Amino acid sequence: LSRKRRESTFTSMAMAAVPRTTAMAPVAGGLSRALRKGDKVQAWSGTEKQWLDGSIEDIIEEPCSVGAMAVQAGSAKVQCTKGLRFIPPDRSKSLLRLAASVVVVAPGAGTGINSEVYKALGEDRRFKVKAVGKKGEAYDRYPEYWEHGAPAPNLETFAADVLDHGLGDVLVLGSRGGQVVLPCLWRKLGSKVPPAVVINGGCAMNLPGPAVSWPLGAVTLLLMGGEDFFKGKLSSADYIASSKKKVPAGNSSTAIVYVRQMQHMPQRVLLSTVLDQLLLAALAWKASGRAPEAQLSALCTKLEGDGWTGTLAFTASPGVWKDLNFGKVGSGKSQKLTALADEPTPTVEVTREAELRALWQAAAADVVIPTRLGAPSSKELALSAAAAANGHREAAAQARQIAQVQASKAQGLEAEIVRREEELRELRQKLAEVRKEELRLVDLAEAQDAEAVAAEADVEEAVIWSAENSTSVSSGMHATPQDVIQPLGARVLVASHH
């Protein structure tokens, strides 16, 4: 063998003798996981003394050589802004920083009206965002056990598709996604479900169908609004208390962010403020097993600074809630929660019409920026106008979808009218036949009445004839047998003949 080939063979044998390890990297928020092809990462550059954006092109399965460099099995092949590099598995945790994989369950998450927020989140180097599903598809409807539910495909069967796509490091769900999809994932995976940010807090409502089995180890952050129709007629305190009651006493990884001004479709400025912070808090909570109090407190400060008011409640330990108020309303005071009646609050279902109203409301609200010091910048105004335009477009699309449904109903009613008009024609024809038969029978009855009158006249004539015949017999005229059996007219003829 040539010297170069012998060296290559020796190197391969030496590397093969090294036990295979898995390349790991910390995720934003503190969690660590194995690297996968396609992951968005940041690689540390000792030369540049900074983190460089990049992505995992491949995970090396077998030891090999790249030029003069020996590459260990399990190494990460990273393409970054300064070129290609191979990171061995024993150094990946210190040299690589992994973007958190965020899976957004699109139906109900407001990916249309808040598309700019999700786009900005995807451009954030800390996150890799993937939306699964699409609003308005055949499966975007409640299961059969809901009032307006339908058989498969529906959101319950869609949950199985979400599972097949992979759940990433953290989930984002909203509205009906929180009401149907998340409980399905909980039933399937239990505490193994990734941490979730649930817009509108749908999983903490009175829901029909199978009982919601809230896992004790589930990390769940609920973003709820005081102007959301999910709240119904409950007071703010009762709404928060009602949601708390849905969390099992043994769970110590749940937070409720209640913003008084939030609508069903969160305002863009609000969602852009809280979404990344909630995701990081959820990941940190999952990684440490403890409530990230510092991050939650910082979020309250941020919300208050932007002019929002409300309450952030979280489980400091199993069954023990801690409340943080932000904003002028109730600021610095412990909010007293009133006792709820045993009567459950009614189930709230998101109809197409309700969603359309929420879209219009959100589009109108997106041009309003919360009160804070200073005038809004031109960029803020432009983003608000763009978000409002997106909201109006989505509302228009939603209105067209509802119009198509109404058109289909109208076609059905028109077909029903045609069918019933045909039935009416048949009924009118039958009525005419019955009336004709009625008249015929009336004519027949009148004819029979006339016959009866004629018969009565014959009776009178018979009586007269009988009297005359009796006189003839008494005078010696004997009636023949023919006279007795012949009818009156015949007897008259015979008598006249004689």
C-alpha positions in Angstrom: 0.0 0.0 0.0 1.1 3.6 -0.6 2.1 5.6 2.3 -0.9 8.0 1.9 -3.3 5.1 1.7 -1.7 3.4 4.8 -2.0 6.6 6.8 -5.7 7.0 5.7 -6.4 3.4 6.7 -4.6 3.8 10.1 -6.6 7.0 10.7 -9.9 5.4 9.9 -9.1 2.4 12.2 -8.1 4.8 15.0 -11.3 6.8 14.6 -13.4 3.7 14.4 -12.1 2.7 17.8 -13.5 5.9 19.4 -17.0 5.2 20.8 -19.8 7.0 18.9 -21.3 9.9 20.9 -24.2 12.2 20.0 -23.6 15.8 19.2 -25.7 17.9 21.7 -26.2 21.7 21.9 -28.1 24.0 24.3 -31.4 25.3 23.1 -32.5 28.9 23.7 -34.0 28.8 27.2 -31.5 26.3 28.7 -32.7 23.0 27.3 -30.2 20.8 25.5 -31.0 18.2 22.8 -29.3 16.2 20.0 -28.5 18.0 16.9 -30.5 17.2 13.7 -29.9 17.9 10.0 -31.5 21.3 9.1 -31.3 22.8 12.6 -30.6 26.5 12.8 -27.6 27.1 15.0 -25.0 29.7 16.0 -21.3 28.6 16.0 -18.7 30.2 18.2 -15.8 31.7 16.3 -12.6 31.9 18.3 -11.0 34.1 15.6 -13.9 36.5 15.3 -14.8 36.3 19.0 -18.5 36.2 18.2 -21.4 33.8 17.4 -21.9 33.2 13.7 -25.3 32.3 12.3 -25.4 28.9 10.5 -27.2 25.6 10.0 -26.5 21.9 10.4 -25.9 20.4 7.0 -25.4 16.9 8.2 -24.5 14.7 11.2 -21.5 12.5 10.2 -22.4 8.9 10.7 -19.0 7.2 10.2 -15.5 8.5 10.9 -13.8 10.0 7.9 -11.2 12.4 6.7 -11.8 15.8 5.0 -8.4 16.8 3.5 -5.9 16.5 6.3 -8.6 16.8 9.0 -9.9 13.7 10.8 -13.6 13.9 11.4 -15.1 11.9 14.3 -18.3 10.0 14.0 -21.2 12.0 15.4 -19.6 15.3 14.4 -21.9 18.2 13.2 -21.2 19.5 9.7 -22.0 23.2 10.1 -22.4 25.8 7.3 -22.0 29.3 8.8 -21.3 32.8 7.5 -17.5 32.2 7.6 -17.5 28.9 5.8 -17.8 25.2 6.5 -16.7 23.6 9.8 -17.0 20.3 11.6 -17.8 20.3 15.3 -16.9 17.1 17.2 -19.6 15.8 19.6 -17.6 16.4 22.7 -17.3 20.2 21.9 -20.7 20.8 20.4 -22.2 22.1 23.7 -19.6 24.8 24.0 -19.2 25.7 20.4 -22.8 25.5 19.1 -26.0 27.2 20.2 -29.1 25.7 18.9 -32.2 27.6 17.8 -35.4 26.3 19.5 -37.7 24.5 17.2 -41.1 26.2 17.5 -44.1 24.3 16.0 -47.1 26.6 15.4 -50.4 24.8 15.1 -51.9 27.1 12.5 -55.7 26.7 12.9 -56.6 29.1 15.6 -53.1 30.6 16.2 -53.8 33.8 14.1 -51.1 33.1 11.6 -52.8 35.4 9.1 -53.6 38.6 10.9 -50.4 38.2 13.0 -48.2 36.9 10.2 -45.7 39.7 10.7 -45.2 38.6 14.3 -44.5 35.0 13.3 -42.3 36.1 10.4 -40.2 38.2 12.8 -40.0 35.2 15.2 -38.7 33.0 12.4 -36.0 35.6 11.6 -34.9 35.6 15.3 -31.7 33.5 15.5 -32.9 31.9 18.7 -35.9 30.2 17.0 -36.7 28.0 14.1 -40.4 28.3 13.3 -42.6 25.8 11.5 -46.3 26.1 11.0 -48.4 22.9 10.7 -51.8 22.8 9.2 -53.8 25.7 7.6 -56.9 27.6 8.6 -60.0 26.8 6.7 -59.0 23.3 5.5 -61.4 20.3 5.7 -60.0 19.3 9.1 -60.4 22.8 10.6 -63.7 22.0 12.4 -64.7 20.7 15.8 -65.2 17.0 16.5 -68.6 15.5 16.6 -69.1 15.9 20.4 -69.2 19.7 20.0 -72.4 21.5 19.3 -71.4 22.4 15.7 -68.9 19.5 15.4 -68.5 17.1 12.5 -67.1 13.7 11.8 -63.5 13.1 10.6 -61.6 14.9 9.2 -61.7 17.4 12.1 -59.3 18.9 14.6 -59.1 15.7 16.6 -57.8 13.7 13.6 -55.6 16.7 12.7 -53.9 16.3 16.1 -52.6 12.9 14.9 -51.1 14.6 11.8 -49.4 17.2 14.0 -47.9 14.3 16.0 -46.6 12.8 12.7 -45.0 16.1 11.7 -43.0 16.3 14.9 -43.7 18.6 17.9 -40.3 20.4 18.1 -39.0 21.9 21.3 -42.0 24.1 22.1 -45.6 24.5 20.8 -47.7 27.5 20.0 -51.5 27.0 19.8 -54.5 29.3 19.9 -58.2 29.3 20.2 -59.6 25.9 18.9 -56.1 24.5 18.7 -55.9 24.9 22.5 -59.4 23.5 23.0 -59.0 20.4 20.8 -55.5 19.7 19.5 -53.5 20.2 22.8 -55.8 18.0 24.9 -55.5 15.3 22.2 -51.7 15.5 22.4 -51.9 15.3 26.2 -54.0 12.2 26.1 -51.5 10.6 23.7 -48.1 11.7 25.2 -48.9 12.9 28.7 -46.0 14.8 30.3 -43.8 14.1 27.2 -45.6 16.8 25.3 -43.2 19.7 24.7 -43.9 22.9 26.6 -46.8 24.9 25.1 -47.8 28.6 24.8 -51.6 28.6 24.5 -53.2 31.8 23.2 -56.7 32.3 24.6 -56.2 29.5 27.2 -58.6 27.1 25.4 -57.3 24.1 27.3 -58.4 25.6 30.6 -62.1 25.9 29.7 -65.2 23.7 30.2 -64.8 21.4 27.2 -67.2 18.7 25.9 -66.2 15.2 25.0 -63.5 13.2 26.8 -62.2 14.7 30.0 -59.1 16.8 29.6 -56.3 14.9 31.3 -53.9 17.7 32.1 -50.5 16.1 32.7 -48.8 16.9 36.0 -45.5 17.5 34.3 -46.8 19.6 31.4 -45.3 23.1 31.0 -48.1 25.3 29.9 -48.2 29.1 29.6 -51.7 30.6 28.9 -52.1 34.0 27.3 -55.6 35.2 28.0 -57.6 38.4 27.3 -60.1 40.5 29.1 -61.8 41.4 25.8 -61.8 37.9 24.5 -65.3 36.4 24.0 -63.9 33.2 25.7 -64.2 35.1 28.9 -67.9 35.4 28.6 -69.6 37.4 31.4 -67.1 36.4 34.1 -65.2 39.1 35.9 -61.5 39.3 35.5 -60.9 37.7 38.9 -63.4 34.9 38.3 -62.0 34.2 34.8 -58.5 33.7 36.3 -59.9 31.6 39.1 -61.9 29.4 36.7 -58.8 28.8 34.7 -56.7 28.0 37.8 -59.3 25.4 38.8 -58.7 23.4 35.6 -55.0 22.9 36.5 -54.4 19.8 38.6 -53.2 20.4 42.1 -50.0 18.4 41.5 -48.9 20.5 38.6 -46.2 23.1 39.3 -45.4 24.3 35.7 -48.3 26.5 34.6 -48.6 30.2 34.2 -51.5 32.5 33.2 -50.8 35.8 31.6 -54.1 37.8 31.7 -54.1 41.1 29.8 -57.2 43.1 30.2 -57.0 44.8 26.8 -56.3 41.6 24.8 -59.0 40.5 22.3 -59.5 37.0 20.9 -57.1 37.8 18.2 -54.2 39.3 20.2 -53.1 42.7 19.0 -49.9 42.6 17.0 -48.0 44.9 19.4 -49.0 42.8 22.3 -48.1 39.4 20.7 -44.8 40.7 19.4 -44.0 41.8 23.0 -44.8 38.6 24.8 -44.5 35.7 22.4 -40.7 35.2 22.4 -40.6 35.8 26.1 -43.2 33.2 26.8 -41.3 30.7 24.6 -38.1 31.3 26.4 -39.8 31.0 29.8 -41.5 27.8 28.7 -38.1 26.3 27.6 -36.3 27.4 30.7 -39.1 26.0 32.9 -38.8 22.6 31.1 -35.0 22.6 31.4 -34.8 23.5 35.1 -38.1 22.1 36.4 -38.6 25.3 38.3 -40.7 28.4 37.6 -38.5 31.1 35.9 -39.6 33.8 38.2 -37.0 36.3 37.1 -38.2 36.0 33.4 -41.9 36.2 34.4 -41.3 39.2 36.5 -39.3 40.9 33.7 -42.3 40.2 31.3 -44.6 42.0 33.8 -42.3 45.0 33.8 -42.2 45.0 30.0 -46.0 44.8 29.7 -46.5 47.6 32.2 -43.9 49.8 30.4 -45.9 49.3 27.2 -49.1 50.4 28.8 -50.8 47.0 29.3 -52.6 46.0 32.5 -53.4 42.7 34.0 -52.2 39.8 36.1 -49.5 37.1 35.7 -50.2 34.1 37.9 -48.0 31.0 38.1 -47.6 27.8 40.1 -44.6 28.5 42.4 -45.0 24.9 43.7 -47.6 22.2 43.3 -51.0 23.7 43.9 -49.6 27.0 45.1 -50.2 30.1 42.9 -48.3 33.3 43.0 -49.9 36.5 41.4 -48.0 39.4 39.9 -50.1 42.4 38.9 -48.9 44.8 36.2 -50.2 48.2 35.0 -52.1 50.9 36.9 -55.2 48.8 37.6 -54.5 46.8 40.8 -50.8 47.8 40.7 -49.0 46.9 43.9 -52.0 45.1 45.4 -52.8 41.5 45.8 -55.8 40.7 43.7 -58.6 39.0 45.6 -60.2 36.1 43.7 -63.9 35.5 44.3 -65.2 32.1 44.9 -66.9 30.5 41.9 -70.2 28.9 42.0 -70.3 25.1 41.4 -72.3 25.7 38.2 -69.8 25.3 35.3 -69.4 28.1 32.8 -70.9 27.4 29.4 -68.7 25.9 26.7 -67.5 28.5 24.2 -67.2 27.4 20.6 -65.5 29.4 17.9 -67.9 29.7 15.0 -66.9 31.1 11.7 -69.0 34.2 12.4 -67.4 34.7 15.8 -63.9 34.4 14.2 -64.9 36.9 11.6 -66.0 39.4 14.2 -62.7 38.8 16.1 -60.7 39.5 12.9 -62.5 42.7 12.2 -62.0 43.8 15.8 -58.3 42.9 15.7 -57.8 44.7 12.4 -59.4 47.9 13.8 -57.4 47.6 17.1 -54.1 47.1 15.3 -53.9 50.8 14.4 -54.0 51.6 18.2 -50.8 51.6 20.1 -51.0 51.3 24.0 -50.5 54.5 25.9 -46.8 55.1 26.7 -44.4 58.0 26.8 -43.6 59.5 23.4 -45.3 59.3 20.0 -45.1 56.1 18.0 -42.3 55.9 15.5 -42.9 55.8 11.7 -41.8 52.1 11.8 -44.4 51.3 14.4 -47.1 53.2 12.5 -46.1 51.4 9.3 -46.2 48.0 11.0 -49.6 48.7 12.6 -51.0 49.8 9.2 -49.6 46.6 7.6 -51.0 44.4 10.3 -54.4 46.1 10.0 -54.3 45.5 6.2 -53.5 41.9 6.9 -56.3 41.7 9.3 -58.8 43.2 6.9 -57.6 40.9 4.1 -58.0 37.8 6.4 -61.4 39.1 7.5 -62.3 39.5 3.8 -61.2 36.0 3.0 -63.1 34.7 6.0 -66.2 36.6 4.9 -65.9 35.0 1.4 -65.6 31.6 3.0 -68.8 32.2 5.0 -70.4 33.6 1.9 -69.6 30.4 0.1 -71.2 28.4 2.9 -74.3 30.6 2.7 -74.3 30.2 -1.1 -74.2 26.4 -0.6 -77.1 26.7 1.9 -79.0 28.9 -0.6 -78.6 26.3 -3.4 -79.9 23.7 -1.0 -82.9 25.8 -0.2 -83.6 26.5 -3.9 -83.4 22.7 -4.6 -85.8 22.2 -1.7 -88.2 24.8 -3.1 -88.1 23.1 -6.5 -88.8 19.7 -4.9 -91.6 21.1 -2.9 -93.1 23.0 -5.9 -93.1 19.6 -7.7 -94.9 18.1 -4.7 -97.3 21.0 -4.8 -98.0 20.5 -8.5 -98.7 16.8 -7.8 -101.0 17.8 -4.8 -102.9 20.3 -7.0 -103.4 17.6 -9.6 -104.6 15.2 -7.0 -106.9 17.9 -5.6 -108.4 18.5 -9.1 -109.1 14.8 -9.5 -110.7 14.6 -6.0 -112.8 17.7 -6.8 -113.9 16.1 -10.1 -114.8 12.9 -8.4 -116.7 14.9 -5.8 -118.8 16.6 -8.5 -119.5 13.3 -10.2 -120.7 11.8 -7.0 -122.9 14.9 -6.3 -124.4 14.5 -9.8 -125.0 10.8 -9.2 -126.6 11.6 -5.9 -129.0 14.1 -7.6 -129.8 11.5 -10.3 -130.6 9.0 -7.6 -132.8 11.5 -5.8 -134.7 12.0 -9.1 -135.1 8.2 -9.5 -136.4 8.0 -5.9 -139.1 10.7 -6.8 -140.0 8.7 -9.9 -140.2 5.5 -7.9 -142.5 7.2 -5.3 -144.8 8.2 -8.2 -145.0 4.6 -9.4 -146.0 3.6 -5.9 -148.9 6.0 -6.0 -150.0 4.7 -9.4 -149.7 1.1 -8.2 -151.9 1.9 -5.2 -154.6 3.4 -7.6 -154.3 0.4 -10.0 -154.6 -2.0 -7.1 -157.8 -0.3 -6.0 -159.3 -0.5 -9.5 -158.3 -4.1 -9.9 -159.9 -5.1 -6.7 -163.2 -3.5 -8.0 -162.9 -5.6 -11.2 -162.5 -8.8 -9.3 -165.5 -8.1 -7.2 -167.5 -7.6 -10.5 -166.7 -11.1 -11.6 -163.6 -10.4 -13.6 -160.9 -12.9 -12.5 -157.3 -12.0 -12.9 -155.2 -14.5 -14.7 -151.8 -15.6 -13.3 -150.1 -13.4 -15.9 -152.0 -10.5 -14.5 -150.6 -11.2 -11.1 -147.0 -11.5 -12.0 -146.7 -8.9 -14.8 -145.6 -5.4 -13.9 -148.0 -2.6 -13.7 -147.3 -1.3 -17.2 -147.7 -4.7 -18.8 -151.0 -5.3 -16.9 -152.3 -1.9 -18.2 -151.4 -3.0 -21.7 -153.2 -6.3 -21.2 -156.2 -4.7 -19.7 -156.5 -2.3 -22.6 -156.1 -5.2 -25.1 -159.1 -7.0 -23.5 
